[in-house]
């Protein structure tokens, strides 16, 4: 934990007035996964992209169950600002536990869901946004580096698993259609 606080404190030394304005905006894009939910709904509404929308939606549902419903509560890790209250927070204090980062997990679930669904071009800008959201959580002193790494790994797992689930359901549906 000591090295993680050192990393966070080092990032605090990089703070700038522009970063202090920009990072809360970037992190807010991950609040409640709203950007990713809207993207999933958009894909679900367009006939040619419904499968991608299903993968994205499934990845987000898996993420919220595993990350926020199970892992955060099982690990119950205190947030860094609770250990170092001298840091000035630029956002409201999150009330849930620290590990894993939910913002990061949802962002990487969306990115990997797009990748595994075959959206070979769209996943790249989403990856950039996911990395920015993950970094913002460190900059804002609300997550440890291992929270962000854990969130990224969990999110990518959810994206992969969502693709496999949608693939299996599609095969079952195709099998039932062939039998009729």
N, C-alpha and C positions, 0 to 999 in steps of 0.2 A: 504493500500500500504506500510506503514511503516514496518509492520511485514514481508511482503514479501521481502523487501530489506534486512531486518535483516537476514532472512533465506539465501538469496543469499550471503550476506557478510560472514555469518558463513561457507557456503560451500567454499567460497574463502579462508578461513583460513585452509581448508582441502587440498588445492592444493599441489601437489607434482610434481617434474620434470617428473616422469613417467606418472602421470595423465595428465600433460600438453601436452604430446605427444599422449597419448592414446585417450583422449576425442575428439580432433578434428577428429581423424580417425573414431571413433565410430559415431560421429555426421554426418560425410560425407556419411556414409552408408544410411542415411535417406535423403540425398540431392535429391530433385526432385522425391523422392519415388522410385529411380531407382532399388534398391534391390527388392522391392515389385512388381514393374512392371515386372522385369525379372522373378520373381517367378511365377507371373500370366501367363506370356507367356509360361513358361516351362510347367505349368500344362495344359494350353490350347493345347499344342502340343502333349501331351500324351493322347491317346484315353481313357484310364481308369480314367483319372483325369480331364477331360474337365469340368465337372460340378463344381468341386472345383475351377478350373481356372476362370470359369465364375463368381462364387461368389466373388472370390478375385478381379477380374477386376471390377466388379460392385461396390464393397466396395470402391475401390480406386477412381473410377469415382464419386461416391456420395461424398466421402471425399473432393476431390478437388473442387467440385462445392460448397458444404456447407462451408467448412473451408476457402479456399483461395478465392473463388468467392463471397461469401456472408458475412459470419460472420466477418472475419478479417476487411473487409472494412466498415461494419456497426458499429463495436465496435471502430475501429481505435485507439487502445491502443498503447501508446508509449512503446518502449522497455526499459528494465532496464538500459542498458548502456547509454541511452539518459538522464536518471535521475541521474546517477552516472558515469560521464565520467572519473573518476579516475581509474576505473578498466581497466586493460590491457586485451584487447581481444586477443584471440588466433586464431580466424578465422576472415574472412572478415565480416564487419557489414552487417547483413541482411537488405534489403531495404524495406521490407513490414512491416505490423503491427505485434504486439506481440500476441494478443489473437484471437484464440487459437493457440497453437503450432502446426504448420503444420507437422513437423517431427514426433511429438508424435501422432498426429491424424492419419497419414498414417500408422505408425507402428502398432497402436492398431486396425486400420481398417483391416490390413492384418492378425493380430493375431486372431481377433474375426471372420473374414471371414473364416479362416481355421477352427476355432473351430466349428462354426455353420454349416459349410459344412461337418463336420464329420471327419476331420483330427485330430483324438483324440491324436495322438502322436506328430505330427509336430507342433501343435500350442504351445506346451510348450517351446521348444527352441526359437521359434519366440517371445513368451512372454518375455523371458529373454533378447533377443536383443531389443525388444520394450522398456523395462524398462531402459536398458542401454542407448539407444538413448534419451529417455525422461530425464534421469538424466544428460546426457551430455549437454543438452540445459540449465540446471540450472548451471552446472559447468562452462560453457562457458559464463554465464551472459547475454544470449540473450533472455531468457524468465523468467517470474515470475512463482512461483509455481502454481498459479491458471491457467496460460496459459497451463501448462503441464497437470494439472488435467482436464481442459476443453477439451484439445486435446484428452486425453485418453477416456473420456466419449463420445465425438463426434465420435471418431474412432470406439469404440465398438458399438455405435448405427448404424453407417454405415455398419459394418460387419453383424449385425443382420438384418438390412433392406435389404441388398444385398441378403442374404439367402432367405428372404421372396419373394423378387422380382424374383429370379431365380426359386424358387419353384413354384410360380404362373405361370411363363412363361412355365415351364416344364409341369405343369398340363394342360395348354391351348394347348400346342403342342401335348400332349398325347390324349387329347380330340378330336382334329382335326384328328389325326391319326386313332382313334377308329371309327370315323364317316365315314372315307373313305373306 
